[in-house]
Amino acid sequence: MAIARTKPPKPYFDSQGNLVGHILYIDHFGNLITDIKSTDLPGGDLTATYISILLATGAGAGFASGLLGVGGGFIMVPVMYSVIGAMGFPDIAMKVALGTSLLVILPTAMSGAWRHNKKKAVQWKTALVLGLCGLGGGLAGSTLATYLPERALKAGFGGLVLAIAIWMGV
């Protein structure tokens, strides 16, 4: 005899900010991370130290994303650059850090936007216009990045972060 559920299961991120769900979600992805044997970086397996650094960086970038409305790349890219370089791949570290950061920003930004939207703090029309323009700009920029040397990408990233810091500090 089947027993019917009286309530539907709660999603990971319910409206009450279900802590257990968050922990399960983080644990699930933590398990995925520990099973990584990088095929893109031969011999570049993630050690426990690197995993710890990446977990702390991801949490910090996610916090900054939710608090400050940033994607977290300004935190993640330098850390990933250092980790990938330390793994023995300094020649491709910046390109891999930039590409990985862009992928990671999706769930980070979505979770922060979801919470801000719950508080009626999102302008959907503005987001749509910026998002569509960002899509085209992202394709163009990522295409250009594949042709630029690592040094130019590092200088461009550092220069942009510095310029924004100066602009926002005024």
C-alpha positions as protocol buffer text, in pm:
chain_id: "A"
residue {
  index: 1
  type: MET
  ca { x: 0 y: 0 z: 0 }
}
residue {
  index: 2
  type: ALA
  ca { x: 137 y: 339 z: -99 }
}
residue {
  index: 3
  type: ILE
  ca { x: 133 y: 626 z: 144 }
}
residue {
  index: 4
  type: ALA
  ca { x: 67 y: 967 z: -6 }
}
residue {
  index: 5
  type: ARG
  ca { x: 279 y: 1261 z: 102 }
}
residue {
  index: 6
  type: THR
  ca { x: 94 y: 1523 z: 298 }
}
residue {
  index: 7
  type: LYS
  ca { x: 333 y: 1802 z: 195 }
}
residue {
  index: 8
  type: PRO
  ca { x: 551 y: 1840 z: -112 }
}
residue {
  index: 9
  type: PRO
  ca { x: 927 y: 1819 z: -49 }
}
residue {
  index: 10
  type: LYS
  ca { x: 1097 y: 2152 z: 18 }
}
residue {
  index: 11
  type: PRO
  ca { x: 1343 y: 2278 z: -240 }
}
residue {
  index: 12
  type: TYR
  ca { x: 1703 y: 2347 z: -134 }
}
residue {
  index: 13
  type: PHE
  ca { x: 1640 y: 2722 z: -120 }
}
residue {
  index: 14
  type: ASP
  ca { x: 1296 y: 2774 z: 28 }
}
residue {
  index: 15
  type: SER
  ca { x: 1152 y: 3109 z: 131 }
}
residue {
  index: 16
  type: GLN
  ca { x: 1261 y: 3061 z: 493 }
}
residue {
  index: 17
  type: GLY
  ca { x: 1627 y: 3014 z: 394 }
}
residue {
  index: 18
  type: ASN
  ca { x: 1629 y: 2647 z: 497 }
}
residue {
  index: 19
  type: LEU
  ca { x: 1976 y: 2595 z: 649 }
}
residue {
  index: 20
  type: VAL
  ca { x: 1966 y: 2215 z: 613 }
}
residue {
  index: 21
  type: GLY
  ca { x: 1887 y: 2252 z: 244 }
}
residue {
  index: 22
  type: HIS
  ca { x: 2179 y: 2491 z: 198 }
}
residue {
  index: 23
  type: ILE
  ca { x: 2413 y: 2247 z: 371 }
}
residue {
  index: 24
  type: LEU
  ca { x: 2293 y: 1956 z: 157 }
}
residue {
  index: 25
  type: TYR
  ca { x: 2337 y: 2166 z: -156 }
}
residue {
  index: 26
  type: ILE
  ca { x: 2690 y: 2269 z: -56 }
}
residue {
  index: 27
  type: ASP
  ca { x: 2777 y: 1911 z: 47 }
}
residue {
  index: 28
  type: HIS
  ca { x: 2657 y: 1778 z: -290 }
}
residue {
  index: 29
  type: PHE
  ca { x: 2886 y: 2012 z: -482 }
}
residue {
  index: 30
  type: GLY
  ca { x: 3167 y: 1955 z: -232 }
}
residue {
  index: 31
  type: ASN
  ca { x: 3149 y: 1584 z: -314 }
}
residue {
  index: 32
  type: LEU
  ca { x: 3165 y: 1664 z: -685 }
}
residue {
  index: 33
  type: ILE
  ca { x: 3473 y: 1880 z: -631 }
}
residue {
  index: 34
  type: THR
  ca { x: 3663 y: 1615 z: -437 }
}
residue {
  index: 35
  type: ASP
  ca { x: 3613 y: 1366 z: -721 }
}
residue {
  index: 36
  type: ILE
  ca { x: 3773 y: 1594 z: -981 }
}
residue {
  index: 37
  type: LYS
  ca { x: 4064 y: 1456 z: -1178 }
}
residue {
  index: 38
  type: SER
  ca { x: 4130 y: 1732 z: -1426 }
}
residue {
  index: 39
  type: THR
  ca { x: 4152 y: 1617 z: -1784 }
}
residue {
  index: 40
  type: ASP
  ca { x: 4208 y: 1972 z: -1908 }
}
residue {
  index: 41
  type: LEU
  ca { x: 4516 y: 2016 z: -1690 }
}
residue {
  index: 42
  type: PRO
  ca { x: 4720 y: 1693 z: -1717 }
}
residue {
  index: 43
  type: GLY
  ca { x: 4862 y: 1604 z: -1377 }
}
residue {
  index: 44
  type: GLY
  ca { x: 4674 y: 1897 z: -1228 }
}
residue {
  index: 45
  type: ASP
  ca { x: 4466 y: 1712 z: -972 }
}
residue {
  index: 46
  type: LEU
  ca { x: 4320 y: 1925 z: -697 }
}
residue {
  index: 47
  type: THR
  ca { x: 4485 y: 1860 z: -361 }
}
residue {
  index: 48
  type: ALA
  ca { x: 4311 y: 1899 z: -26 }
}
residue {
  index: 49
  type: THR
  ca { x: 4486 y: 2233 z: 21 }
}
residue {
  index: 50
  type: TYR
  ca { x: 4366 y: 2366 z: -314 }
}
residue {
  index: 51
  type: ILE
  ca { x: 4014 y: 2238 z: -250 }
}
residue {
  index: 52
  type: SER
  ca { x: 4010 y: 2416 z: 88 }
}
residue {
  index: 53
  type: ILE
  ca { x: 4128 y: 2739 z: -75 }
}
residue {
  index: 54
  type: LEU
  ca { x: 3865 y: 2710 z: -350 }
}
residue {
  index: 55
  type: LEU
  ca { x: 3584 y: 2634 z: -103 }
}
residue {
  index: 56
  type: ALA
  ca { x: 3672 y: 2939 z: 109 }
}
residue {
  index: 57
  type: THR
  ca { x: 3704 y: 3154 z: -203 }
}
residue {
  index: 58
  type: GLY
  ca { x: 3369 y: 3037 z: -338 }
}
residue {
  index: 59
  type: ALA
  ca { x: 3197 y: 3110 z: -8 }
}
residue {
  index: 60
  type: GLY
  ca { x: 3360 y: 3454 z: 12 }
}
residue {
  index: 61
  type: ALA
  ca { x: 3272 y: 3537 z: -348 }
}
residue {
  index: 62
  type: GLY
  ca { x: 2914 y: 3421 z: -294 }
}
residue {
  index: 63
  type: PHE
  ca { x: 2887 y: 3637 z: 17 }
}
residue {
  index: 64
  type: ALA
  ca { x: 3029 y: 3939 z: -170 }
}
residue {
  index: 65
  type: SER
  ca { x: 2789 y: 3870 z: -456 }
}
residue {
  index: 66
  type: GLY
  ca { x: 2485 y: 3873 z: -232 }
}
residue {
  index: 67
  type: LEU
  ca { x: 2603 y: 4167 z: -21 }
}
residue {
  index: 68
  type: LEU
  ca { x: 2754 y: 4394 z: -285 }
}
residue {
  index: 69
  type: GLY
  ca { x: 2579 y: 4284 z: -605 }
}
residue {
  index: 70
  type: VAL
  ca { x: 2901 y: 4174 z: -775 }
}
residue {
  index: 71
  type: GLY
  ca { x: 2963 y: 3852 z: -962 }
}
residue {
  index: 72
  type: GLY
  ca { x: 3257 y: 3751 z: -746 }
}
residue {
  index: 73
  type: GLY
  ca { x: 3507 y: 3732 z: -1030 }
}
residue {
  index: 74
  type: PHE
  ca { x: 3727 y: 3999 z: -874 }
}
residue {
  index: 75
  type: ILE
  ca { x: 3776 y: 3759 z: -581 }
}
residue {
  index: 76
  type: MET
  ca { x: 3779 y: 3427 z: -767 }
}
residue {
  index: 77
  type: VAL
  ca { x: 4003 y: 3511 z: -1062 }
}
residue {
  index: 78
  type: PRO
  ca { x: 4317 y: 3603 z: -862 }
}
residue {
  index: 79
  type: VAL
  ca { x: 4276 y: 3299 z: -637 }
}
residue {
  index: 80
  type: MET
  ca { x: 4216 y: 3058 z: -925 }
}
residue {
  index: 81
  type: TYR
  ca { x: 4507 y: 3213 z: -1115 }
}
residue {
  index: 82
  type: SER
  ca { x: 4733 y: 3143 z: -817 }
}
residue {
  index: 83
  type: VAL
  ca { x: 4601 y: 2790 z: -763 }
}
residue {
  index: 84
  type: ILE
  ca { x: 4626 y: 2692 z: -1130 }
}
residue {
  index: 85
  type: GLY
  ca { x: 4975 y: 2842 z: -1149 }
}
residue {
  index: 86
  type: ALA
  ca { x: 5079 y: 2651 z: -835 }
}
residue {
  index: 87
  type: MET
  ca { x: 4943 y: 2332 z: -991 }
}
residue {
  index: 88
  type: GLY
  ca { x: 5211 y: 2374 z: -1257 }
}
residue {
  index: 89
  type: PHE
  ca { x: 5021 y: 2554 z: -1534 }
}
residue {
  index: 90
  type: PRO
  ca { x: 5128 y: 2920 z: -1523 }
}
residue {
  index: 91
  type: ASP
  ca { x: 5111 y: 2956 z: -1902 }
}
residue {
  index: 92
  type: ILE
  ca { x: 4735 y: 2903 z: -1914 }
}
residue {
  index: 93
  type: ALA
  ca { x: 4639 y: 3000 z: -1559 }
}
residue {
  index: 94
  type: MET
  ca { x: 4477 y: 3336 z: -1644 }
}
residue {
  index: 95
  type: LYS
  ca { x: 4268 y: 3205 z: -1934 }
}
residue {
  index: 96
  type: VAL
  ca { x: 4146 y: 2908 z: -1728 }
}
residue {
  index: 97
  type: ALA
  ca { x: 4074 y: 3133 z: -1428 }
}
residue {
  index: 98
  type: LEU
  ca { x: 3870 y: 3374 z: -1640 }
}
residue {
  index: 99
  type: GLY
  ca { x: 3672 y: 3099 z: -1812 }
}
residue {
  index: 100
  type: THR
  ca { x: 3606 y: 2913 z: -1488 }
}
residue {
  index: 101
  type: SER
  ca { x: 3502 y: 3233 z: -1313 }
}
residue {
  index: 102
  type: LEU
  ca { x: 3243 y: 3303 z: -1580 }
}
residue {
  index: 103
  type: LEU
  ca { x: 3089 y: 2960 z: -1534 }
}
residue {
  index: 104
  type: VAL
  ca { x: 3094 y: 2984 z: -1154 }
}
residue {
  index: 105
  type: ILE
  ca { x: 2928 y: 3325 z: -1156 }
}
residue {
  index: 106
  type: LEU
  ca { x: 2604 y: 3177 z: -1294 }
}
residue {
  index: 107
  type: PRO
  ca { x: 2483 y: 3002 z: -977 }
}
residue {
  index: 108
  type: THR
  ca { x: 2643 y: 3264 z: -753 }
}
residue {
  index: 109
  type: ALA
  ca { x: 2464 y: 3550 z: -924 }
}
residue {
  index: 110
  type: MET
  ca { x: 2138 y: 3357 z: -952 }
}
residue {
  index: 111
  type: SER
  ca { x: 2121 y: 3285 z: -579 }
}
residue {
  index: 112
  type: GLY
  ca { x: 2195 y: 3647 z: -489 }
}
residue {
  index: 113
  type: ALA
  ca { x: 1946 y: 3780 z: -745 }
}
residue {
  index: 114
  type: TRP
  ca { x: 1681 y: 3539 z: -620 }
}
residue {
  index: 115
  type: ARG
  ca { x: 1713 y: 3670 z: -265 }
}
residue {
  index: 116
  type: HIS
  ca { x: 1718 y: 4037 z: -376 }
}
residue {
  index: 117
  type: ASN
  ca { x: 1412 y: 3973 z: -593 }
}
residue {
  index: 118
  type: LYS
  ca { x: 1228 y: 3834 z: -288 }
}
residue {
  index: 119
  type: LYS
  ca { x: 1283 y: 4178 z: -130 }
}
residue {
  index: 120
  type: LYS
  ca { x: 1158 y: 4357 z: -446 }
}
residue {
  index: 121
  type: ALA
  ca { x: 1507 y: 4493 z: -517 }
}
residue {
  index: 122
  type: VAL
  ca { x: 1543 y: 4392 z: -885 }
}
residue {
  index: 123
  type: GLN
  ca { x: 1454 y: 4603 z: -1189 }
}
residue {
  index: 124
  type: TRP
  ca { x: 1359 y: 4337 z: -1442 }
}
residue {
  index: 125
  type: LYS
  ca { x: 1352 y: 4561 z: -1752 }
}
residue {
  index: 126
  type: THR
  ca { x: 1697 y: 4698 z: -1674 }
}
residue {
  index: 127
  type: ALA
  ca { x: 1825 y: 4345 z: -1607 }
}
residue {
  index: 128
  type: LEU
  ca { x: 1687 y: 4224 z: -1940 }
}
residue {
  index: 129
  type: VAL
  ca { x: 1852 y: 4503 z: -2140 }
}
residue {
  index: 130
  type: LEU
  ca { x: 2186 y: 4469 z: -1959 }
}
residue {
  index: 131
  type: GLY
  ca { x: 2170 y: 4090 z: -1977 }
}
residue {
  index: 132
  type: LEU
  ca { x: 2108 y: 4079 z: -2352 }
}
residue {
  index: 133
  type: CYS
  ca { x: 2382 y: 4334 z: -2418 }
}
residue {
  index: 134
  type: GLY
  ca { x: 2610 y: 4146 z: -2179 }
}
residue {
  index: 135
  type: LEU
  ca { x: 2547 y: 3826 z: -2373 }
}
residue {
  index: 136
  type: GLY
  ca { x: 2682 y: 3981 z: -2693 }
}
residue {
  index: 137
  type: GLY
  ca { x: 2967 y: 4153 z: -2513 }
}
residue {
  index: 138
  type: GLY
  ca { x: 3057 y: 3831 z: -2333 }
}
residue {
  index: 139
  type: LEU
  ca { x: 3078 y: 3638 z: -2659 }
}
residue {
  index: 140
  type: ALA
  ca { x: 3296 y: 3907 z: -2818 }
}
residue {
  index: 141
  type: GLY
  ca { x: 3520 y: 3943 z: -2513 }
}
residue {
  index: 142
  type: SER
  ca { x: 3570 y: 3571 z: -2463 }
}
residue {
  index: 143
  type: THR
  ca { x: 3655 y: 3529 z: -2830 }
}
residue {
  index: 144
  type: LEU
  ca { x: 3916 y: 3805 z: -2805 }
}
residue {
  index: 145
  type: ALA
  ca { x: 4055 y: 3658 z: -2480 }
}
residue {
  index: 146
  type: THR
  ca { x: 4145 y: 3333 z: -2657 }
}
residue {
  index: 147
  type: TYR
  ca { x: 4384 y: 3528 z: -2882 }
}
residue {
  index: 148
  type: LEU
  ca { x: 4545 y: 3753 z: -2620 }
}
residue {
  index: 149
  type: PRO
  ca { x: 4859 y: 3656 z: -2429 }
}
residue {
  index: 150
  type: GLU
  ca { x: 4831 y: 3580 z: -2055 }
}
residue {
  index: 151
  type: ARG
  ca { x: 5022 y: 3896 z: -1967 }
}
residue {
  index: 152
  type: ALA
  ca { x: 4770 y: 4118 z: -2148 }
}
residue {
  index: 153
  type: LEU
  ca { x: 4478 y: 3946 z: -1975 }
}
residue {
  index: 154
  type: LYS
  ca { x: 4639 y: 3987 z: -1631 }
}
residue {
  index: 155
  type: ALA
  ca { x: 4710 y: 4355 z: -1699 }
}
residue {
  index: 156
  type: GLY
  ca { x: 4359 y: 4413 z: -1830 }
}
residue {
  index: 157
  type: PHE
  ca { x: 4196 y: 4241 z: -1533 }
}
residue {
  index: 158
  type: GLY
  ca { x: 4412 y: 4423 z: -1279 }
}
residue {
  index: 159
  type: GLY
  ca { x: 4362 y: 4756 z: -1452 }
}
residue {
  index: 160
  type: LEU
  ca { x: 3985 y: 4714 z: -1459 }
}
residue {
  index: 161
  type: VAL
  ca { x: 3966 y: 4620 z: -1090 }
}
residue {
  index: 162
  type: LEU
  ca { x: 4189 y: 4917 z: -1000 }
}
residue {
  index: 163
  type: ALA
  ca { x: 3989 y: 5161 z: -1215 }
}
residue {
  index: 164
  type: ILE
  ca { x: 3661 y: 5048 z: -1060 }
}
residue {
  index: 165
  type: ALA
  ca { x: 3808 y: 5074 z: -709 }
}
residue {
  index: 166
  type: ILE
  ca { x: 3921 y: 5431 z: -777 }
}
residue {
  index: 167
  type: TRP
  ca { x: 3590 y: 5527 z: -938 }
}
residue {
  index: 168
  type: MET
  ca { x: 3378 y: 5380 z: -659 }
}
residue {
  index: 169
  type: GLY
  ca { x: 3604 y: 5521 z: -387 }
}
residue {
  index: 170
  type: VAL
  ca { x: 3549 y: 5878 z: -506 }
}
